[in-house]
Amino acid sequence: MTKPSLPELLHAAVTAVGGTERPGQVTMAEAVAEAIDDASHLLVQAGTGTGKSLGYLVPALAQGERVVVATATLALQRQLVERDLPRTVEALHPLLRRRPQFAMLKGRSNYLCLHRLHEGVPQDEEEGLFDQFEAAAPTSKLGQDLLRLRDWADEAETGDRDDLTPGVSDRAWSQVSVSSRECLGATKCAYGAECFAEMARERAKLAEVVVTNHALLAIDAIEGAPVLPQHEVLIVDEAHELVSRVTGVATGELTPGQVNRAVRRAAKLADEKAADQLQTAAEGFERLMELALPGRLEEIPEDLGYALMALRDACRTVISAIGNTRDKSVQDEDAVRKQALASVESVHDVAERITNGSEWDVVWYERHEPRGGAAYRHSGASLRVAPMSVSGLLREKLFSDRSVILASATLKLGGDFNGVGASLGLGPEGAEGDDLPQWKGIDVGSPFDYPRQGILYVAKHLARPARDGDRADMLDDLTELIQAAGGRTLGLFSSMRAAQLAAEELRSRIPEFPILLQGEETLGELIKNFAADPKTCLFGTLSLWQGVDVPGPSCQLVVMDKIPFPRPDDPLMSARQKAVEDAGGNGFMAVAATHAALLMAQGAGRLVRATGDRGVVAVLDQRLATARYGSYLKASLPDFWLTTDRNQVRKSLAAIDAAARQAEGEAD
């Protein structure tokens, strides 16, 4: 039997999932197959509607290599494991004459812990463990969630939190899950043979395709012990999110609440002298956190430095003391010990990292408004440390000994892939060098006809936006646009304050158009209600720029209040920008403009989600038309028809609205 060709395999897979073959999908599949064959690296921009999942799954399955697919969102993980992979494997089985196995793998805290469920949760205030099911009132939300979890555990196949529907609160889940540091280990745990997390790892070891998330990929790269199985091919989908997710995993945090929790847990097992030393260090740290001022700490103040060293040394003493002490009076001592060590080690590691003072780290202090009563008065104070850049880490850990495919609808910023490539630790495309991974970038386009389906309107007549200033002229324009569109508006704002002010103002101006506001309901409910009623508008900030998929007439106007540059006082972004400038580069373009271009490309991508979609992306910021960097930002957006004529835009929106209402009437 002759080996099936890639087009044959792709056709079979696309047919199986009920899709339509796209030229861009074919181009992508061929490029992925070539990269895997050559053990090289590929950045591929595949616009919405291309079918990029099959564009990388089919060539990966055809090659027969062990593949890890890492995604940023739960929605795509579910689509891959529940829809795309099962159908693709069945469709390819007769042609490949084998049935590749696939599995999902997440971090340990995503799986229900049977030890926690049956033996109880280590209690901070008392010795040993307590029964969380008895402690929670059966009529309370927590009690009801815990009872559901106990019933679910008897029938659950995976123990994966995301398989429990409806879900439970974070507080309830924390009672029945553990972090990797808190886990006893399969050989020491009475439930090791039945452990959901261990079973997921075993399934991953046997699978040809392992679907995971960016966070676990980051942990695998950063920490010495591998958590992912050995693989020859890594595919990173939603790759525009990777740097942000890796930075998040590599960021450490210290709060007074976290330190005090470590003190309470250590007191159960450490000797009195060691426990008192940690208590004293914690009190000193807490006093300084009440006095500190928000912002970046380019140099650690002397008193804070001493407090952190005291905390580090006290943690080290406690870790040693806990390791040398046994106390049979403590119920389930091993579990209590593991949790205490996890808390103290976490504090130690961050305190040591900050006191070491690496030039590659950024340290800053944050204070948020306290939540709750007096018991939570310190919850908003935190000391944070993050890497100046993760590019070196990614270059070293990601692009060695395997082929890496990075796919997204937005990787080509300002007309090329070099900006995103640099953030990933790659040199300019085609650059030669012993330490530079070789890669190429391709843009396979989109099946959508952007110039015909969408308009990019830049409100050139508006005053230049000032930071947190009153923008009455912008609200006037926004009101007119929503009226012309008949609602149907997704409002993407650069800050939550701006979204709240706009929602409050427009609810009084145009009450006939309901305004939904992020934070007033869960994101899922907001998107569901927005899609259900065409007259409704949805306003919000960051997660809406990337997390909304509403094809059809409910979203025909996407508004950006202003170019989403990072705040000038953002400690990490400003530090990265300064580092580029100190090295002789253009910090604004490399950091701020790239950040804005990526968000704007994602935001503009909310408009056209299907071949029948029509509408307008309105940027209510004159700088897109007047500033020098405007051309870079526009080159990062879909190729919509561009105009600054507000009257023309209102007429176009009214026509699109009329056509949509006519279609809705015919459907009724």
Rosetta blueprint (number, residue, H / E / L):
1 M L
2 T L
3 K L
4 P L
5 S L
6 L H
7 P H
8 E H
9 L H
10 L H
11 H H
12 A H
13 A H
14 V H
15 T H
16 A H
17 V L
18 G L
19 G L
20 T L
21 E L
22 R L
23 P H
24 G H
25 Q H
26 V H
27 T H
28 M H
29 A H
30 E H
31 A H
32 V H
33 A H
34 E H
35 A H
36 I H
37 D H
38 D H
39 A L
40 S L
41 H E
42 L E
43 L E
44 V E
45 Q E
46 A L
47 G L
48 T L
49 G L
50 T L
51 G L
52 K H
53 S H
54 L H
55 G H
56 Y H
57 L H
58 V H
59 P H
60 A H
61 L H
62 A H
63 Q H
64 G L
65 E L
66 R L
67 V E
68 V E
69 V E
70 A E
71 T E
72 A L
73 T L
74 L H
75 A H
76 L H
77 Q H
78 R H
79 Q H
80 L H
81 V H
82 E H
83 R H
84 D H
85 L H
86 P H
87 R H
88 T H
89 V H
90 E H
91 A H
92 L H
93 H H
94 P H
95 L H
96 L H
97 R L
98 R L
99 R L
100 P L
101 Q L
102 F E
103 A E
104 M E
105 L L
106 K L
107 G L
108 R H
109 S H
110 N H
111 Y E
112 L L
113 C L
114 L H
115 H H
116 R H
117 L H
118 H H
119 E H
120 G L
121 V E
122 P E
123 Q L
124 D L
125 E L
126 E L
127 E L
128 G L
129 L E
130 F E
131 D L
132 Q H
133 F H
134 E H
135 A H
136 A L
137 A L
138 P L
139 T L
140 S L
141 K H
142 L H
143 G H
144 Q H
145 D H
146 L H
147 L H
148 R H
149 L H
150 R H
151 D H
152 W H
153 A H
154 D H
155 E H
156 A L
157 E L
158 T L
159 G L
160 D E
161 R H
162 D H
163 D H
164 L L
165 T L
166 P L
167 G L
168 V L
169 S L
170 D H
171 R H
172 A H
173 W H
174 S H
175 Q L
176 V L
177 S L
178 V L
179 S L
180 S L
181 R L
182 E L
183 C L
184 L L
185 G L
186 A L
187 T L
188 K L
189 C L
190 A L
191 Y L
192 G H
193 A H
194 E H
195 C L
196 F H
197 A H
198 E H
199 M H
200 A H
201 R H
202 E H
203 R H
204 A H
205 K H
206 L H
207 A L
208 E L
209 V E
210 V E
211 V E
212 T E
213 N E
214 H H
215 A H
216 L H
217 L H
218 A H
219 I H
220 D H
221 A H
222 I H
223 E L
224 G L
225 A L
226 P L
227 V L
228 L L
229 P L
230 Q L
231 H L
232 E L
233 V E
234 L E
235 I E
236 V E
237 D L
238 E L
239 A H
240 H H
241 E H
242 L H
243 V H
244 S H
245 R H
246 V H
247 T H
248 G H
249 V H
250 A L
251 T L
252 G E
253 E E
254 L E
255 T L
256 P H
257 G H
258 Q H
259 V H
260 N H
261 R H
262 A H
263 V H
264 R H
265 R H
266 A H
267 A L
268 K L
269 L L
270 A L
271 D L
272 E H
273 K H
274 A H
275 A H
276 D H
277 Q H
278 L H
279 Q H
280 T H
281 A H
282 A H
283 E H
284 G H
285 F H
286 E H
287 R H
288 L H
289 M H
290 E H
291 L H
292 A L
293 L L
294 P L
295 G E
296 R E
297 L L
298 E L
299 E L
300 I L
301 P L
302 E H
303 D H
304 L H
305 G H
306 Y H
307 A H
308 L H
309 M H
310 A H
311 L H
312 R H
313 D H
314 A H
315 C H
316 R H
317 T H
318 V H
319 I H
320 S H
321 A H
322 I H
323 G H
324 N H
325 T L
326 R L
327 D L
328 K L
329 S L
330 V L
331 Q L
332 D L
333 E H
334 D H
335 A H
336 V H
337 R H
338 K H
339 Q H
340 A H
341 L H
342 A H
343 S H
344 V H
345 E H
346 S H
347 V H
348 H H
349 D H
350 V H
351 A H
352 E H
353 R H
354 I H
355 T H
356 N H
357 G L
358 S L
359 E L
360 W L
361 D E
362 V E
363 V E
364 W E
365 Y E
366 E E
367 R E
368 H L
369 E L
370 P L
371 R L
372 G L
373 G L
374 A H
375 A H
376 Y H
377 R L
378 H L
379 S L
380 G L
381 A E
382 S E
383 L E
384 R E
385 V E
386 A E
387 P E
388 M L
389 S L
390 V L
391 S H
392 G H
393 L H
394 L H
395 R H
396 E H
397 K H
398 L H
399 F L
400 S L
401 D L
402 R L
403 S E
404 V E
405 I E
406 L E
407 A E
408 S E
409 A L
410 T L
411 L L
412 K L
413 L E
414 G L
415 G L
416 D E
417 F L
418 N H
419 G H
420 V H
421 G H
422 A H
423 S H
424 L L
425 G L
426 L L
427 G L
428 P L
429 E L
430 G L
431 A L
432 E L
433 G L
434 D L
435 D L
436 L L
437 P L
438 Q L
439 W E
440 K E
441 G E
442 I E
443 D E
444 V L
445 G L
446 S L
447 P L
448 F L
449 D L
450 Y H
451 P H
452 R H
453 Q H
454 G E
455 I E
456 L E
457 Y E
458 V E
459 A L
460 K L
461 H L
462 L L
463 A L
464 R L
465 P L
466 A L
467 R L
468 D L
469 G L
470 D L
471 R L
472 A H
473 D H
474 M H
475 L H
476 D H
477 D H
478 L H
479 T H
480 E H
481 L H
482 I H
483 Q H
484 A H
485 A H
486 G L
487 G L
488 R L
489 T E
490 L E
491 G E
492 L E
493 F L
494 S L
495 S L
496 M H
497 R H
498 A H
499 A H
500 Q H
501 L H
502 A H
503 A H
504 E H
505 E H
506 L H
507 R H
508 S H
509 R H
510 I L
511 P L
512 E L
513 F L
514 P L
515 I E
516 L E
517 L E
518 Q L
519 G L
520 E L
521 E L
522 T L
523 L H
524 G H
525 E H
526 L H
527 I H
528 K H
529 N H
530 F H
531 A H
532 A H
533 D L
534 P L
535 K L
536 T L
537 C E
538 L E
539 F E
540 G E
541 T L
542 L H
543 S H
544 L H
545 W H
546 Q H
547 G H
548 V L
549 D L
550 V L
551 P L
552 G L
553 P L
554 S L
555 C L
556 Q L
557 L E
558 V E
559 V E
560 M E
561 D L
562 K L
563 I L
564 P L
565 F L
566 P L
567 R L
568 P L
569 D L
570 D L
571 P H
572 L H
573 M H
574 S H
575 A H
576 R H
577 Q H
578 K H
579 A H
580 V H
581 E H
582 D H
583 A L
584 G L
585 G L
586 N L
587 G H
588 F H
589 M H
590 A H
591 V H
592 A H
593 A H
594 T H
595 H H
596 A H
597 A H
598 L H
599 L H
600 M H
601 A H
602 Q H
603 G H
604 A H
605 G L
606 R L
607 L L
608 V L
609 R L
610 A L
611 T L
612 G L
613 D L
614 R L
615 G E
616 V E
617 V E
618 A E
619 V E
620 L L
621 D L
622 Q L
623 R H
624 L H
625 A H
626 T H
627 A L
628 R L
629 Y L
630 G H
631 S H
632 Y H
633 L H
634 K H
635 A H
636 S L
637 L L
638 P L
639 D L
640 F L
641 W E
642 L E
643 T E
644 T L
645 D L
646 R H
647 N H
648 Q H
649 V H
650 R H
651 K H
652 S H
653 L H
654 A H
655 A H
656 I H
657 D H
658 A H
659 A H
660 A H
661 R H
662 Q H
663 A H
664 E H
665 G H
666 E H
667 A H
668 D L
